[in-house]
Structures are given as C-alpha cells and as structure tokens.
Amino acid sequence: MLENLNKIQIENPVDLIITQIRDLITEGQLKPGEKLPPERKLAEHLGVSRSHVRAAISKLEFYGIVKILPQSGTVVTGIGLVALEGLITDILKIEKKDFKSLVETRVLLEKETARLAAIHRSENDIEEIENALVAYEGKLTKGENAVEEDLMIHLKIAEAGKNSVLKTLMMIITPDIVKNFINLKVCNDVNNIKTIKEHRLIFESIVNQNPEEAIKYMDAHLKDVMSFSQNNNI
C-alpha cells in the first residue's frame, strides 16, 4: 500500500512569496520601475518573518527580476521574466540520476564564463565582482549562511563575460546546485578559508585579463561540487 502514497511536500515560505510577486508582475499589477513595499510591511502582511521576505527578494534580485537600490527600496526591473518563470515552475526538480549531469553542465558553463570575463571585463565589472566577494567573505567570517552571496559572485562573473545566453543558462541551473552543495556539505573554518581563497584567485585572473588562469582556477574551485555530485544522492 505504501508505494501508492506520495510524499507530502510542504512549500517553502520563500517560494510562496516569490510566486505571489511573480503573479503580480505577470498580471501587470506590478510594473517595471514600481517599488515593492518595505520588508517589514511585506512580512507583516504575509504573516512571515522578515528573513523569509529578505531571502525571497535576494533570489528575485539574483534572477534580475528586482533591483535593490540603496535608500530607495526594491524596484521591479522588468528584466528576466523568462528566468523567473523557470524559477517558479521549479525546473530544477529533476530526477536524482540527472543531478550529476546538471553539475557537469554547470562546470562547463562556469569555466566559459570565467574565460569570457577575463577577456571582456570592464572596470565596473571588477567593482561589482569585488563587492560580491566582500559581501560573501563578510558573511562567512561571521559564521553566517552565504549562499546568496556565493551565487551573486558567479552571476557577476557571468555578467562580466558579456554573453547574455551564458548568463541566462547560469541563472537557470546554478542556484539550486549551490544550495544543495552548501546546505548538505559540512561547513567549517577550513572550508571557508579555502573557498575564499579560490574565489580570490578567480577574481585576480579576471582582473589581470588572463583567461587561461581564469579557467584553471574556476575548474579547481568546482572540484568539490563535482566530487559531491558523484558521491551523494540528492
């Protein structure tokens, strides 16, 4: 009898918040340039914690759906609606046997984005990547979860490569891979120091416009996630 019963999946509050915001955007109730209510008001209205609202907004920003403007709030960009649609429909809920293939694809994409970033990066790109690095390192040194900050580093590298198709593919496949890896992998100070150093080496190769080094350091950085996909069932 048990084999005929399906596991009950309780939806994550963050995903529910994103779904509602997505609906407002696709229905035209939220238009590009309009601001979302402040985190506190959203949390009170939705009956969730501010941390849930913050996580939802961070994910929406990663996908280019909203932009957080200092002292101005969160604004709908109108960019990346296809990516948002993919996010909401949970395209990454794939069969376990496919996870390794997905990670292999991520490795290929990441190495190419690093190579292109080293060739095409601008001074503004360098500043954006460094800001993402500082935010990531700040969270890790405080012992806090830095998943979103990690994702932002890789997104900024992809943006620096000036290839919109690669960037979109990265946005689609990377977030849940990184979250599975970080959430299930035992994190400690040694691993944190290691990942900080790896990110810095990638960054320096991009600053120095050395595509070969960028590929090498990105490949080394992704060794752990590749090994993780081969040795774990998710």
Biotite code that builds the C-alpha atoms (Angstrom):
import biotite.structure as struc

atoms = struc.array([
    struc.Atom([0.000, 0.000, 0.000], chain_id="A", res_id=1, res_name="MET", atom_name="CA", element="C"),
    struc.Atom([2.772, 2.452, 0.924], chain_id="A", res_id=2, res_name="LEU", atom_name="CA", element="C"),
    struc.Atom([4.122, 2.529, -2.602], chain_id="A", res_id=3, res_name="GLU", atom_name="CA", element="C"),
    struc.Atom([0.819, 4.063, -3.731], chain_id="A", res_id=4, res_name="ASN", atom_name="CA", element="C"),
    struc.Atom([1.138, 7.020, -1.358], chain_id="A", res_id=5, res_name="LEU", atom_name="CA", element="C"),
    struc.Atom([3.038, 10.118, -2.390], chain_id="A", res_id=6, res_name="ASN", atom_name="CA", element="C"),
    struc.Atom([5.254, 12.058, -0.011], chain_id="A", res_id=7, res_name="LYS", atom_name="CA", element="C"),
    struc.Atom([3.725, 15.299, 1.179], chain_id="A", res_id=8, res_name="ILE", atom_name="CA", element="C"),
    struc.Atom([5.846, 18.311, 0.257], chain_id="A", res_id=9, res_name="GLN", atom_name="CA", element="C"),
    struc.Atom([5.353, 21.433, 2.352], chain_id="A", res_id=10, res_name="ILE", atom_name="CA", element="C"),
    struc.Atom([6.031, 24.543, 0.304], chain_id="A", res_id=11, res_name="GLU", atom_name="CA", element="C"),
    struc.Atom([8.765, 26.875, 1.429], chain_id="A", res_id=12, res_name="ASN", atom_name="CA", element="C"),
    struc.Atom([7.531, 30.338, 2.545], chain_id="A", res_id=13, res_name="PRO", atom_name="CA", element="C"),
    struc.Atom([10.221, 31.928, 0.356], chain_id="A", res_id=14, res_name="VAL", atom_name="CA", element="C"),
    struc.Atom([8.876, 30.178, -2.749], chain_id="A", res_id=15, res_name="ASP", atom_name="CA", element="C"),
    struc.Atom([5.322, 31.217, -1.859], chain_id="A", res_id=16, res_name="LEU", atom_name="CA", element="C"),
    struc.Atom([6.388, 34.856, -1.552], chain_id="A", res_id=17, res_name="ILE", atom_name="CA", element="C"),
    struc.Atom([8.161, 34.675, -4.930], chain_id="A", res_id=18, res_name="ILE", atom_name="CA", element="C"),
    struc.Atom([5.092, 33.059, -6.512], chain_id="A", res_id=19, res_name="THR", atom_name="CA", element="C"),
    struc.Atom([2.842, 35.878, -5.344], chain_id="A", res_id=20, res_name="GLN", atom_name="CA", element="C"),
    struc.Atom([5.222, 38.572, -6.570], chain_id="A", res_id=21, res_name="ILE", atom_name="CA", element="C"),
    struc.Atom([5.551, 36.727, -9.875], chain_id="A", res_id=22, res_name="ARG", atom_name="CA", element="C"),
    struc.Atom([1.776, 36.709, -10.262], chain_id="A", res_id=23, res_name="ASP", atom_name="CA", element="C"),
    struc.Atom([1.565, 40.448, -9.612], chain_id="A", res_id=24, res_name="LEU", atom_name="CA", element="C"),
    struc.Atom([4.215, 41.082, -12.271], chain_id="A", res_id=25, res_name="ILE", atom_name="CA", element="C"),
    struc.Atom([2.779, 38.784, -14.937], chain_id="A", res_id=26, res_name="THR", atom_name="CA", element="C"),
    struc.Atom([-0.732, 40.147, -14.345], chain_id="A", res_id=27, res_name="GLU", atom_name="CA", element="C"),
    struc.Atom([0.534, 43.697, -14.756], chain_id="A", res_id=28, res_name="GLY", atom_name="CA", element="C"),
    struc.Atom([-0.289, 44.782, -11.208], chain_id="A", res_id=29, res_name="GLN", atom_name="CA", element="C"),
    struc.Atom([3.433, 45.368, -10.601], chain_id="A", res_id=30, res_name="LEU", atom_name="CA", element="C"),
    struc.Atom([5.135, 47.178, -13.464], chain_id="A", res_id=31, res_name="LYS", atom_name="CA", element="C"),
    struc.Atom([8.810, 47.887, -14.245], chain_id="A", res_id=32, res_name="PRO", atom_name="CA", element="C"),
    struc.Atom([10.034, 50.786, -12.131], chain_id="A", res_id=33, res_name="GLY", atom_name="CA", element="C"),
    struc.Atom([7.478, 50.257, -9.355], chain_id="A", res_id=34, res_name="GLU", atom_name="CA", element="C"),
    struc.Atom([8.697, 49.701, -5.822], chain_id="A", res_id=35, res_name="LYS", atom_name="CA", element="C"),
    struc.Atom([7.839, 46.770, -3.589], chain_id="A", res_id=36, res_name="LEU", atom_name="CA", element="C"),
    struc.Atom([6.592, 47.574, -0.079], chain_id="A", res_id=37, res_name="PRO", atom_name="CA", element="C"),
    struc.Atom([9.294, 47.651, 2.632], chain_id="A", res_id=38, res_name="PRO", atom_name="CA", element="C"),
    struc.Atom([10.403, 44.287, 4.046], chain_id="A", res_id=39, res_name="GLU", atom_name="CA", element="C"),
    struc.Atom([8.709, 44.968, 7.383], chain_id="A", res_id=40, res_name="ARG", atom_name="CA", element="C"),
    struc.Atom([5.337, 45.711, 5.805], chain_id="A", res_id=41, res_name="LYS", atom_name="CA", element="C"),
    struc.Atom([5.563, 42.726, 3.475], chain_id="A", res_id=42, res_name="LEU", atom_name="CA", element="C"),
    struc.Atom([6.420, 40.422, 6.372], chain_id="A", res_id=43, res_name="ALA", atom_name="CA", element="C"),
    struc.Atom([3.542, 41.721, 8.499], chain_id="A", res_id=44, res_name="GLU", atom_name="CA", element="C"),
    struc.Atom([1.034, 41.462, 5.653], chain_id="A", res_id=45, res_name="HIS", atom_name="CA", element="C"),
    struc.Atom([2.116, 37.969, 4.589], chain_id="A", res_id=46, res_name="LEU", atom_name="CA", element="C"),
    struc.Atom([2.449, 36.683, 8.152], chain_id="A", res_id=47, res_name="GLY", atom_name="CA", element="C"),
    struc.Atom([6.043, 35.529, 7.696], chain_id="A", res_id=48, res_name="VAL", atom_name="CA", element="C"),
    struc.Atom([9.392, 36.562, 9.139], chain_id="A", res_id=49, res_name="SER", atom_name="CA", element="C"),
    struc.Atom([11.464, 39.366, 7.618], chain_id="A", res_id=50, res_name="ARG", atom_name="CA", element="C"),
    struc.Atom([14.200, 36.808, 6.932], chain_id="A", res_id=51, res_name="SER", atom_name="CA", element="C"),
    struc.Atom([11.808, 34.942, 4.596], chain_id="A", res_id=52, res_name="HIS", atom_name="CA", element="C"),
    struc.Atom([10.965, 38.174, 2.784], chain_id="A", res_id=53, res_name="VAL", atom_name="CA", element="C"),
    struc.Atom([14.646, 39.107, 2.561], chain_id="A", res_id=54, res_name="ARG", atom_name="CA", element="C"),
    struc.Atom([15.543, 35.683, 1.134], chain_id="A", res_id=55, res_name="ALA", atom_name="CA", element="C"),
    struc.Atom([12.780, 35.946, -1.472], chain_id="A", res_id=56, res_name="ALA", atom_name="CA", element="C"),
    struc.Atom([13.904, 39.413, -2.553], chain_id="A", res_id=57, res_name="ILE", atom_name="CA", element="C"),
    struc.Atom([17.533, 38.272, -2.722], chain_id="A", res_id=58, res_name="SER", atom_name="CA", element="C"),
    struc.Atom([16.576, 35.392, -5.009], chain_id="A", res_id=59, res_name="LYS", atom_name="CA", element="C"),
    struc.Atom([14.475, 37.707, -7.180], chain_id="A", res_id=60, res_name="LEU", atom_name="CA", element="C"),
    struc.Atom([17.439, 40.077, -7.419], chain_id="A", res_id=61, res_name="GLU", atom_name="CA", element="C"),
    struc.Atom([19.743, 37.231, -8.412], chain_id="A", res_id=62, res_name="PHE", atom_name="CA", element="C"),
    struc.Atom([17.391, 36.404, -11.274], chain_id="A", res_id=63, res_name="TYR", atom_name="CA", element="C"),
    struc.Atom([17.281, 40.043, -12.382], chain_id="A", res_id=64, res_name="GLY", atom_name="CA", element="C"),
    struc.Atom([13.591, 40.487, -11.556], chain_id="A", res_id=65, res_name="ILE", atom_name="CA", element="C"),
    struc.Atom([14.095, 43.245, -8.998], chain_id="A", res_id=66, res_name="VAL", atom_name="CA", element="C"),
    struc.Atom([16.877, 45.643, -8.125], chain_id="A", res_id=67, res_name="LYS", atom_name="CA", element="C"),
    struc.Atom([17.684, 46.715, -4.559], chain_id="A", res_id=68, res_name="ILE", atom_name="CA", element="C"),
    struc.Atom([18.541, 50.409, -4.645], chain_id="A", res_id=69, res_name="LEU", atom_name="CA", element="C"),
    struc.Atom([20.293, 51.928, -1.595], chain_id="A", res_id=70, res_name="PRO", atom_name="CA", element="C"),
    struc.Atom([17.932, 54.257, 0.301], chain_id="A", res_id=71, res_name="GLN", atom_name="CA", element="C"),
    struc.Atom([15.278, 53.773, -2.384], chain_id="A", res_id=72, res_name="SER", atom_name="CA", element="C"),
    struc.Atom([13.966, 50.274, -1.752], chain_id="A", res_id=73, res_name="GLY", atom_name="CA", element="C"),
    struc.Atom([13.340, 47.351, -4.082], chain_id="A", res_id=74, res_name="THR", atom_name="CA", element="C"),
    struc.Atom([12.275, 48.150, -7.641], chain_id="A", res_id=75, res_name="VAL", atom_name="CA", element="C"),
    struc.Atom([10.842, 45.826, -10.308], chain_id="A", res_id=76, res_name="VAL", atom_name="CA", element="C"),
    struc.Atom([13.238, 45.784, -13.261], chain_id="A", res_id=77, res_name="THR", atom_name="CA", element="C"),
    struc.Atom([11.109, 44.064, -15.873], chain_id="A", res_id=78, res_name="GLY", atom_name="CA", element="C"),
    struc.Atom([14.176, 42.045, -16.856], chain_id="A", res_id=79, res_name="ILE", atom_name="CA", element="C"),
    struc.Atom([14.448, 38.287, -16.651], chain_id="A", res_id=80, res_name="GLY", atom_name="CA", element="C"),
    struc.Atom([10.783, 37.303, -16.606], chain_id="A", res_id=81, res_name="LEU", atom_name="CA", element="C"),
    struc.Atom([11.572, 34.116, -18.508], chain_id="A", res_id=82, res_name="VAL", atom_name="CA", element="C"),
    struc.Atom([14.119, 33.216, -15.865], chain_id="A", res_id=83, res_name="ALA", atom_name="CA", element="C"),
    struc.Atom([11.548, 33.967, -13.169], chain_id="A", res_id=84, res_name="LEU", atom_name="CA", element="C"),
    struc.Atom([9.022, 31.729, -14.858], chain_id="A", res_id=85, res_name="GLU", atom_name="CA", element="C"),
    struc.Atom([11.589, 28.939, -14.856], chain_id="A", res_id=86, res_name="GLY", atom_name="CA", element="C"),
    struc.Atom([12.306, 29.554, -11.202], chain_id="A", res_id=87, res_name="LEU", atom_name="CA", element="C"),
    struc.Atom([8.668, 29.387, -10.147], chain_id="A", res_id=88, res_name="ILE", atom_name="CA", element="C"),
    struc.Atom([7.905, 26.239, -12.092], chain_id="A", res_id=89, res_name="THR", atom_name="CA", element="C"),
    struc.Atom([10.814, 24.536, -10.343], chain_id="A", res_id=90, res_name="ASP", atom_name="CA", element="C"),
    struc.Atom([12.560, 23.338, -13.460], chain_id="A", res_id=91, res_name="ILE", atom_name="CA", element="C"),
    struc.Atom([15.382, 22.070, -11.289], chain_id="A", res_id=92, res_name="LEU", atom_name="CA", element="C"),
    struc.Atom([13.212, 19.437, -9.606], chain_id="A", res_id=93, res_name="LYS", atom_name="CA", element="C"),
    struc.Atom([14.852, 16.800, -11.735], chain_id="A", res_id=94, res_name="ILE", atom_name="CA", element="C"),
    struc.Atom([15.355, 13.119, -11.205], chain_id="A", res_id=95, res_name="GLU", atom_name="CA", element="C"),
    struc.Atom([18.164, 12.259, -8.806], chain_id="A", res_id=96, res_name="LYS", atom_name="CA", element="C"),
    struc.Atom([20.024, 10.434, -11.528], chain_id="A", res_id=97, res_name="LYS", atom_name="CA", element="C"),
    struc.Atom([20.267, 13.695, -13.510], chain_id="A", res_id=98, res_name="ASP", atom_name="CA", element="C"),
    struc.Atom([21.940, 15.765, -10.797], chain_id="A", res_id=99, res_name="PHE", atom_name="CA", element="C"),
    struc.Atom([25.451, 14.715, -11.807], chain_id="A", res_id=100, res_name="LYS", atom_name="CA", element="C"),
    struc.Atom([24.761, 15.716, -15.426], chain_id="A", res_id=101, res_name="SER", atom_name="CA", element="C"),
    struc.Atom([23.461, 19.071, -14.258], chain_id="A", res_id=102, res_name="LEU", atom_name="CA", element="C"),
    struc.Atom([26.623, 19.698, -12.239], chain_id="A", res_id=103, res_name="VAL", atom_name="CA", element="C"),
    struc.Atom([28.796, 18.697, -15.203], chain_id="A", res_id=104, res_name="GLU", atom_name="CA", element="C"),
    struc.Atom([26.936, 21.260, -17.302], chain_id="A", res_id=105, res_name="THR", atom_name="CA", element="C"),
    struc.Atom([27.449, 23.900, -14.635], chain_id="A", res_id=106, res_name="ARG", atom_name="CA", element="C"),
    struc.Atom([31.205, 23.239, -14.657], chain_id="A", res_id=107, res_name="VAL", atom_name="CA", element="C"),
    struc.Atom([31.351, 23.734, -18.422], chain_id="A", res_id=108, res_name="LEU", atom_name="CA", element="C"),
    struc.Atom([29.358, 26.967, -18.224], chain_id="A", res_id=109, res_name="LEU", atom_name="CA", element="C"),
    struc.Atom([31.315, 28.363, -15.277], chain_id="A", res_id=110, res_name="GLU", atom_name="CA", element="C"),
    struc.Atom([34.678, 27.794, -16.946], chain_id="A", res_id=111, res_name="LYS", atom_name="CA", element="C"),
    struc.Atom([33.496, 29.532, -20.095], chain_id="A", res_id=112, res_name="GLU", atom_name="CA", element="C"),
    struc.Atom([32.009, 32.491, -18.200], chain_id="A", res_id=113, res_name="THR", atom_name="CA", element="C"),
    struc.Atom([35.302, 32.901, -16.310], chain_id="A", res_id=114, res_name="ALA", atom_name="CA", element="C"),
    struc.Atom([37.241, 32.828, -19.587], chain_id="A", res_id=115, res_name="ARG", atom_name="CA", element="C"),
    struc.Atom([34.978, 35.412, -21.204], chain_id="A", res_id=116, res_name="LEU", atom_name="CA", element="C"),
    struc.Atom([35.024, 37.588, -18.082], chain_id="A", res_id=117, res_name="ALA", atom_name="CA", element="C"),
    struc.Atom([38.829, 37.697, -18.212], chain_id="A", res_id=118, res_name="ALA", atom_name="CA", element="C"),
    struc.Atom([38.628, 38.872, -21.822], chain_id="A", res_id=119, res_name="ILE", atom_name="CA", element="C"),
    struc.Atom([35.710, 41.310, -21.721], chain_id="A", res_id=120, res_name="HIS", atom_name="CA", element="C"),
    struc.Atom([35.504, 42.626, -18.151], chain_id="A", res_id=121, res_name="ARG", atom_name="CA", element="C"),
    struc.Atom([35.214, 46.357, -17.579], chain_id="A", res_id=122, res_name="SER", atom_name="CA", element="C"),
    struc.Atom([36.305, 48.388, -14.557], chain_id="A", res_id=123, res_name="GLU", atom_name="CA", element="C"),
    struc.Atom([32.683, 48.436, -13.419], chain_id="A", res_id=124, res_name="ASN", atom_name="CA", element="C"),
    struc.Atom([32.554, 44.626, -13.676], chain_id="A", res_id=125, res_name="ASP", atom_name="CA", element="C"),
    struc.Atom([35.650, 44.402, -11.470], chain_id="A", res_id=126, res_name="ILE", atom_name="CA", element="C"),
    struc.Atom([33.980, 46.613, -8.884], chain_id="A", res_id=127, res_name="GLU", atom_name="CA", element="C"),
    struc.Atom([30.759, 44.552, -8.986], chain_id="A", res_id=128, res_name="GLU", atom_name="CA", element="C"),
    struc.Atom([32.595, 41.243, -8.570], chain_id="A", res_id=129, res_name="ILE", atom_name="CA", element="C"),
    struc.Atom([34.710, 42.623, -5.740], chain_id="A", res_id=130, res_name="GLU", atom_name="CA", element="C"),
    struc.Atom([31.620, 43.947, -3.930], chain_id="A", res_id=131, res_name="ASN", atom_name="CA", element="C"),
    struc.Atom([30.072, 40.487, -4.195], chain_id="A", res_id=132, res_name="ALA", atom_name="CA", element="C"),
    struc.Atom([33.274, 38.920, -2.866], chain_id="A", res_id=133, res_name="LEU", atom_name="CA", element="C"),
    struc.Atom([33.384, 41.281, 0.116], chain_id="A", res_id=134, res_name="VAL", atom_name="CA", element="C"),
    struc.Atom([29.744, 40.540, 0.956], chain_id="A", res_id=135, res_name="ALA", atom_name="CA", element="C"),
    struc.Atom([30.417, 36.785, 0.722], chain_id="A", res_id=136, res_name="TYR", atom_name="CA", element="C"),
    struc.Atom([33.548, 36.920, 2.848], chain_id="A", res_id=137, res_name="GLU", atom_name="CA", element="C"),
    struc.Atom([31.805, 39.094, 5.416], chain_id="A", res_id=138, res_name="GLY", atom_name="CA", element="C"),
    struc.Atom([29.038, 36.541, 5.902], chain_id="A", res_id=139, res_name="LYS", atom_name="CA", element="C"),
    struc.Atom([31.462, 33.605, 6.164], chain_id="A", res_id=140, res_name="LEU", atom_name="CA", element="C"),
    struc.Atom([33.705, 35.306, 8.711], chain_id="A", res_id=141, res_name="THR", atom_name="CA", element="C"),
    struc.Atom([30.638, 35.866, 10.894], chain_id="A", res_id=142, res_name="LYS", atom_name="CA", element="C"),
    struc.Atom([29.691, 32.205, 10.580], chain_id="A", res_id=143, res_name="GLY", atom_name="CA", element="C"),
    struc.Atom([26.522, 33.101, 8.668], chain_id="A", res_id=144, res_name="GLU", atom_name="CA", element="C"),
    struc.Atom([24.958, 31.372, 5.656], chain_id="A", res_id=145, res_name="ASN", atom_name="CA", element="C"),
    struc.Atom([26.387, 32.928, 2.478], chain_id="A", res_id=146, res_name="ALA", atom_name="CA", element="C"),
    struc.Atom([24.525, 31.006, -0.250], chain_id="A", res_id=147, res_name="VAL", atom_name="CA", element="C"),
    struc.Atom([23.016, 34.069, -1.917], chain_id="A", res_id=148, res_name="GLU", atom_name="CA", element="C"),
    struc.Atom([26.330, 35.929, -1.760], chain_id="A", res_id=149, res_name="GLU", atom_name="CA", element="C"),
    struc.Atom([28.089, 32.949, -3.355], chain_id="A", res_id=150, res_name="ASP", atom_name="CA", element="C"),
    struc.Atom([25.512, 32.921, -6.151], chain_id="A", res_id=151, res_name="LEU", atom_name="CA", element="C"),
    struc.Atom([25.967, 36.647, -6.687], chain_id="A", res_id=152, res_name="MET", atom_name="CA", element="C"),
    struc.Atom([29.731, 36.249, -7.235], chain_id="A", res_id=153, res_name="ILE", atom_name="CA", element="C"),
    struc.Atom([29.122, 33.746, -10.023], chain_id="A", res_id=154, res_name="HIS", atom_name="CA", element="C"),
    struc.Atom([26.380, 35.875, -11.557], chain_id="A", res_id=155, res_name="LEU", atom_name="CA", element="C"),
    struc.Atom([28.636, 38.934, -11.614], chain_id="A", res_id=156, res_name="LYS", atom_name="CA", element="C"),
    struc.Atom([31.369, 36.892, -13.299], chain_id="A", res_id=157, res_name="ILE", atom_name="CA", element="C"),
    struc.Atom([28.837, 35.749, -15.902], chain_id="A", res_id=158, res_name="ALA", atom_name="CA", element="C"),
    struc.Atom([27.742, 39.361, -16.461], chain_id="A", res_id=159, res_name="GLU", atom_name="CA", element="C"),
    struc.Atom([31.365, 40.388, -16.968], chain_id="A", res_id=160, res_name="ALA", atom_name="CA", element="C"),
    struc.Atom([31.647, 37.876, -19.813], chain_id="A", res_id=161, res_name="GLY", atom_name="CA", element="C"),
    struc.Atom([29.109, 39.882, -21.864], chain_id="A", res_id=162, res_name="LYS", atom_name="CA", element="C"),
    struc.Atom([27.323, 36.758, -23.140], chain_id="A", res_id=163, res_name="ASN", atom_name="CA", element="C"),
    struc.Atom([23.632, 37.028, -22.271], chain_id="A", res_id=164, res_name="SER", atom_name="CA", element="C"),
    struc.Atom([22.835, 33.443, -23.260], chain_id="A", res_id=165, res_name="VAL", atom_name="CA", element="C"),
    struc.Atom([25.501, 32.013, -20.957], chain_id="A", res_id=166, res_name="LEU", atom_name="CA", element="C"),
    struc.Atom([24.319, 34.293, -18.167], chain_id="A", res_id=167, res_name="LYS", atom_name="CA", element="C"),
    struc.Atom([20.716, 33.101, -18.575], chain_id="A", res_id=168, res_name="THR", atom_name="CA", element="C"),
    struc.Atom([21.787, 29.448, -18.545], chain_id="A", res_id=169, res_name="LEU", atom_name="CA", element="C"),
    struc.Atom([23.806, 30.122, -15.396], chain_id="A", res_id=170, res_name="MET", atom_name="CA", element="C"),
    struc.Atom([20.788, 31.714, -13.728], chain_id="A", res_id=171, res_name="MET", atom_name="CA", element="C"),
    struc.Atom([18.666, 28.697, -14.549], chain_id="A", res_id=172, res_name="ILE", atom_name="CA", element="C"),
    struc.Atom([20.901, 25.860, -13.403], chain_id="A", res_id=173, res_name="ILE", atom_name="CA", element="C"),
    struc.Atom([23.221, 27.263, -10.736], chain_id="A", res_id=174, res_name="THR", atom_name="CA", element="C"),
    struc.Atom([21.159, 28.363, -7.682], chain_id="A", res_id=175, res_name="PRO", atom_name="CA", element="C"),
    struc.Atom([19.758, 25.024, -6.534], chain_id="A", res_id=176, res_name="ASP", atom_name="CA", element="C"),
    struc.Atom([23.038, 23.211, -7.224], chain_id="A", res_id=177, res_name="ILE", atom_name="CA", element="C"),
    struc.Atom([24.912, 25.645, -4.983], chain_id="A", res_id=178, res_name="VAL", atom_name="CA", element="C"),
    struc.Atom([22.250, 25.471, -2.275], chain_id="A", res_id=179, res_name="LYS", atom_name="CA", element="C"),
    struc.Atom([22.251, 21.669, -2.222], chain_id="A", res_id=180, res_name="ASN", atom_name="CA", element="C"),
    struc.Atom([26.035, 21.644, -2.050], chain_id="A", res_id=181, res_name="PHE", atom_name="CA", element="C"),
    struc.Atom([26.345, 24.227, 0.724], chain_id="A", res_id=182, res_name="ILE", atom_name="CA", element="C"),
    struc.Atom([23.384, 23.026, 2.792], chain_id="A", res_id=183, res_name="ASN", atom_name="CA", element="C"),
    struc.Atom([24.382, 19.364, 2.797], chain_id="A", res_id=184, res_name="LEU", atom_name="CA", element="C"),
    struc.Atom([28.154, 19.727, 2.884], chain_id="A", res_id=185, res_name="LYS", atom_name="CA", element="C"),
    struc.Atom([29.681, 20.025, 6.332], chain_id="A", res_id=186, res_name="VAL", atom_name="CA", element="C"),
    struc.Atom([30.968, 23.591, 6.523], chain_id="A", res_id=187, res_name="CYS", atom_name="CA", element="C"),
    struc.Atom([33.876, 24.552, 8.745], chain_id="A", res_id=188, res_name="ASN", atom_name="CA", element="C"),
    struc.Atom([36.513, 27.242, 9.025], chain_id="A", res_id=189, res_name="ASP", atom_name="CA", element="C"),
    struc.Atom([38.970, 25.314, 6.833], chain_id="A", res_id=190, res_name="VAL", atom_name="CA", element="C"),
    struc.Atom([36.445, 25.002, 4.003], chain_id="A", res_id=191, res_name="ASN", atom_name="CA", element="C"),
    struc.Atom([35.502, 28.671, 4.339], chain_id="A", res_id=192, res_name="ASN", atom_name="CA", element="C"),
    struc.Atom([39.129, 29.795, 4.071], chain_id="A", res_id=193, res_name="ILE", atom_name="CA", element="C"),
    struc.Atom([39.574, 27.503, 1.071], chain_id="A", res_id=194, res_name="LYS", atom_name="CA", element="C"),
    struc.Atom([36.558, 28.864, -0.830], chain_id="A", res_id=195, res_name="THR", atom_name="CA", element="C"),
    struc.Atom([37.519, 32.468, -0.087], chain_id="A", res_id=196, res_name="ILE", atom_name="CA", element="C"),
    struc.Atom([40.996, 31.827, -1.492], chain_id="A", res_id=197, res_name="LYS", atom_name="CA", element="C"),
    struc.Atom([39.578, 30.071, -4.579], chain_id="A", res_id=198, res_name="GLU", atom_name="CA", element="C"),
    struc.Atom([37.212, 32.947, -5.338], chain_id="A", res_id=199, res_name="HIS", atom_name="CA", element="C"),
    struc.Atom([40.039, 35.448, -4.928], chain_id="A", res_id=200, res_name="ARG", atom_name="CA", element="C"),
    struc.Atom([42.274, 33.537, -7.367], chain_id="A", res_id=201, res_name="LEU", atom_name="CA", element="C"),
    struc.Atom([39.492, 33.531, -9.968], chain_id="A", res_id=202, res_name="ILE", atom_name="CA", element="C"),
    struc.Atom([38.943, 37.238, -9.367], chain_id="A", res_id=203, res_name="PHE", atom_name="CA", element="C"),
    struc.Atom([42.630, 38.085, -9.742], chain_id="A", res_id=204, res_name="GLU", atom_name="CA", element="C"),
    struc.Atom([42.853, 36.199, -13.035], chain_id="A", res_id=205, res_name="SER", atom_name="CA", element="C"),
    struc.Atom([39.859, 38.182, -14.327], chain_id="A", res_id=206, res_name="ILE", atom_name="CA", element="C"),
    struc.Atom([41.404, 41.466, -13.148], chain_id="A", res_id=207, res_name="VAL", atom_name="CA", element="C"),
    struc.Atom([44.660, 40.524, -14.894], chain_id="A", res_id=208, res_name="ASN", atom_name="CA", element="C"),
    struc.Atom([42.734, 39.523, -18.042], chain_id="A", res_id=209, res_name="GLN", atom_name="CA", element="C"),
    struc.Atom([44.251, 36.064, -18.070], chain_id="A", res_id=210, res_name="ASN", atom_name="CA", element="C"),
    struc.Atom([41.614, 33.674, -19.498], chain_id="A", res_id=211, res_name="PRO", atom_name="CA", element="C"),
    struc.Atom([43.768, 30.552, -19.128], chain_id="A", res_id=212, res_name="GLU", atom_name="CA", element="C"),
    struc.Atom([44.273, 31.215, -15.415], chain_id="A", res_id=213, res_name="GLU", atom_name="CA", element="C"),
    struc.Atom([40.576, 32.007, -15.008], chain_id="A", res_id=214, res_name="ALA", atom_name="CA", element="C"),
    struc.Atom([39.635, 28.615, -16.466], chain_id="A", res_id=215, res_name="ILE", atom_name="CA", element="C"),
    struc.Atom([42.217, 26.829, -14.313], chain_id="A", res_id=216, res_name="LYS", atom_name="CA", element="C"),
    struc.Atom([41.120, 28.420, -11.044], chain_id="A", res_id=217, res_name="TYR", atom_name="CA", element="C"),
    struc.Atom([37.408, 28.030, -11.787], chain_id="A", res_id=218, res_name="MET", atom_name="CA", element="C"),
    struc.Atom([37.976, 24.354, -12.572], chain_id="A", res_id=219, res_name="ASP", atom_name="CA", element="C"),
    struc.Atom([39.845, 23.901, -9.280], chain_id="A", res_id=220, res_name="ALA", atom_name="CA", element="C"),
    struc.Atom([37.094, 25.751, -7.405], chain_id="A", res_id=221, res_name="HIS", atom_name="CA", element="C"),
    struc.Atom([34.428, 23.418, -8.778], chain_id="A", res_id=222, res_name="LEU", atom_name="CA", element="C"),
    struc.Atom([36.295, 20.175, -7.976], chain_id="A", res_id=223, res_name="LYS", atom_name="CA", element="C"),
    struc.Atom([34.452, 19.857, -4.671], chain_id="A", res_id=224, res_name="ASP", atom_name="CA", element="C"),
    struc.Atom([30.970, 20.310, -6.105], chain_id="A", res_id=225, res_name="VAL", atom_name="CA", element="C"),
    struc.Atom([31.801, 17.828, -8.873], chain_id="A", res_id=226, res_name="MET", atom_name="CA", element="C"),
    struc.Atom([33.003, 15.281, -6.322], chain_id="A", res_id=227, res_name="SER", atom_name="CA", element="C"),
    struc.Atom([29.922, 15.983, -4.205], chain_id="A", res_id=228, res_name="PHE", atom_name="CA", element="C"),
    struc.Atom([27.588, 15.216, -7.136], chain_id="A", res_id=229, res_name="SER", atom_name="CA", element="C"),
    struc.Atom([29.364, 11.915, -7.755], chain_id="A", res_id=230, res_name="GLN", atom_name="CA", element="C"),
    struc.Atom([29.291, 10.759, -4.138], chain_id="A", res_id=231, res_name="ASN", atom_name="CA", element="C"),
    struc.Atom([25.899, 11.973, -2.884], chain_id="A", res_id=232, res_name="ASN", atom_name="CA", element="C"),
    struc.Atom([22.310, 11.213, -3.740], chain_id="A", res_id=233, res_name="ASN", atom_name="CA", element="C"),
    struc.Atom([20.200, 14.363, -3.568], chain_id="A", res_id=234, res_name="ILE", atom_name="CA", element="C"),
])
